[in-house]
Amino acid sequence: MLISITLYQDQEKSYKASDLGFLLHKNPNRVHEFDLSFGQGYVFYPVANDKECTATIFQALDGIDLVRNFNGPKGLSRQLSQYVNDRPFTINSFFSVAISRLFGTALNGNCNKQPELVKRALNFSVDLPVLPSRGGESLIQNLFEPLGYDVTVEAHPYDQSLSEWGMSPYFSVTIAGTKRLSDLLRHLYVLIPVLDNDKHYWVGFDEVDKLIAKGGDWIPNHPVKHLIVARYLKKQGSLERKALAAFEVTETEVKSQQELLQEFDAETQFQAEEDQLEKKVHLNDLRIEKITQTIEQLDVRSVVDLGCGEGKYLKSYLKISKLEEITGIEVASSALAKAEQRLKLEQLPERIRNKLLLLQGSLIYKDDRIKNKDLATCIEVIEHIDEDRLDAFQASVFGHAKPKYVIITTPNVEYNATFENMPAGKLRHSDHRFEWDRKTFQQWCHDVCKQYNYEVSFDVIGQVHETYGAPTQMALFRRY
């Protein structure tokens, strides 16, 4: 993937655009190659004349090296998503590292051969061909426009031939403005991982120092400063507080931006929608209570939570004394990192901590690591799987893993009619692929039993409406 930075000559011709080579400390007449810890970096100039000069940064990521050099939570390395992901094809935190490595002198605002140009605001534009924005087009505008850039954004669908898949989080973006080169590079260095809402390395207190060094002169005046700090530091409270204190951001400002932070955080936004909808019926608490009671009644010693997310149910499972082995599996490494924080693994007694294993993996692929457990729970998960992939889910769980028991819960779409101000046809969660009525869910369960030698019983969670049933439907499968 690449980024192109273009400098245009001013009308007075007070400098040459090709002076960009001096500013970047890279001669326009040749290709510059650099070894990076995660692959190779290249700088070359497709255009270089007095009126216009473009420096292109290209990085080729080595997928194997990405795994070898993984620096993240214990137990998350060497998983499938470490090898198969969008990192080689998008502009992400690897580019921030590349900017620092390739243009470190320019980033710090130094140029011995053209010192007067370093201090001048020059006419730049930057092309970012595939930029992830977990917050959409409006987040890109909210980050760059307050800094004085003209922003052009082109959205991309997931697949042009499959319009039902909707729009992707990837955009082609051009930003243009009159800036000092060091300011431009610092803006890119900080805001690229903020937009992506992810980093390829573990974030610690040294990241606070980097943020202060690269953003200390502009973040305090940015209208979404808390969002920038929170995302750059991956929402680690202690790190956020240190950075916000350094930027002299008041508690009032932080509170005023909480809603904005939630608005642009897709996962938080989706979950907030569902939580708010179900808050009045206390469904989350009722689910935890029901699942815990059911586990207590079953003869089980090991459990795997399929699609464990941020560990909401694992936290309850740890309190069940008879469970000797507790496994959580989740496809998103960011969610597993949050699960570690939620569960406070480092603070747990060793006896309890040794019960728990967090794994990264997909529920639609056969996985020997979760075979032959006493119990598998799949709580409010199947509705997030495309219906045409449910056969693969069934084969993975019931055909390959073969737990003695399986508990599955899913929303009852009929009950949606009882929610105030919820339009007909709208699903409870923005990421739900479907929501089934009671008849459809029960038929699906019976079909699973016939194919994989299980029997099933049904239960409900939440208050039962005389017409629409309960808000959550539950199935308990037993293998025979």
Phi, psi and omega in degrees: 000157186219162172229140177241129178248122182244132174251131178251142177292145178281167183297328181281354182055041181281352175206164175262140178301328181292352173296349175305328178298321177292317183296323181269353182061037178223116182297127180292348186272003178210166177270133180253128182241139183224142172276126175244158183296339183246011180152213181243145174240142182228145171233127177214166186238099177291335177226133179205096174216184185294329185270329185211134179218128181241126173254125181250129177255119179241133176234134178250112182274141175261110183302324179291317179296329178300320181285318180299325184259015180303132181231085184209196183301142180303134177094354181259355181280162178054046174249168186303316184291346174291329180266323186246103182200182183268002187303319181288347190246000183230166178269114188216199187297339175298327179290326176300317178296318180297319178300315179295321183285316187276327186235036184302319181294316178294322179300326180272002175077037181240140174197104184290328184278335178223061186297332181290330180287332179301323185274351185267146170277121185245166186272098184248155162221152181229129176258126180239092192296320181225091184250117176289138174224102178277077186159358173079189182298321183296328178292319177303314180294320182292337179272317187268324184297320177297343178272001176096017180265146164275129188242127174244129186231133172239120180276154181232136174285162175298317181209121183297335181271353181232078185296335181292344177286342177081194184270145180274171175273017183253138185223148167265124190230138170236128174245139182222140179183167177265106189220155165291143183300319181298322178294316179302313182294323179293321177300314179295317182304317183275316192278337178300307177292335176295316178296315181291336182058039179200159173221151183273001181225163182288137184261121178234194185295337178294337177291331176297316179297320178296317181296318179295319181294321184268343185232004186298334182263000179222331180298318182302336181260002182278136183294341177241044185300321182293321178298317179300312181296314184298314182287320180299324182261016175054037172057036174270112191308314183295323179290318178303313184299321180295316181292316180297324177294320179295326179273000179057044176274126184282161178297326178297318178296320180299312181297323182292338182259359181300317181295320179294320178300317180293323182299321184268354178264101188303313183297315179296320181298311181300314182294323179297321179301311183291317180298318180294320180297320186264000186301318186295333181259006175053041187296322181300312179296320181293323178297311180301315181297315182294314182295318179298315178299319181295318179297320180300329183275344183266153177273081183226148176236343180230144180217142172238129178263112184277122185072052189289346178058229183269016170087021183301317182274330177301323180300322178286323181297326180297341181272353180271107192297328185285345179284123182259341183216121183233122182238137173242132178235134186208142183283331186268117181295329179296323178292322178294323177298320178291328177296319177301320180290316181299319184278348179051055187303321183292340182265351182286149172302146184304322181300319179284317183299324182289347176287334194259137175225126177256128182235146173259130181180164181260144182281351182259006176240140181296134188222111182296339184292341182245019181287145168059036171283158177293322186215140169239131175248141181222086192260113179055050183238317190299332181289351175267359180259135176303137184302326181286357177252002180294329177299320178293322176298314180299316181295322181292314186276302187279328183271327185253305181292320174052054175293157178296321180229149173225129174250125177234132172238152180202154180296150171263108187297334180298326184290343181302335181296342182272347181282129181294139174062022177262115183298148177299135178090348179280139178270159185293331188228136184296341181260002178291131176276336179197164167219129188261150168281175186295322182294317181294317180297315182294323178294319178298317180297317179296323178295321177298315181300316180298323185279329190237015175062052173237160167241157188224145170232154186243150178214177180229160176230126182101167182293135183272127174272140186297334180257317190260357179079202183266159181293328181234134176254147187225140177235136175245114180262141175234129180277139176232000000 
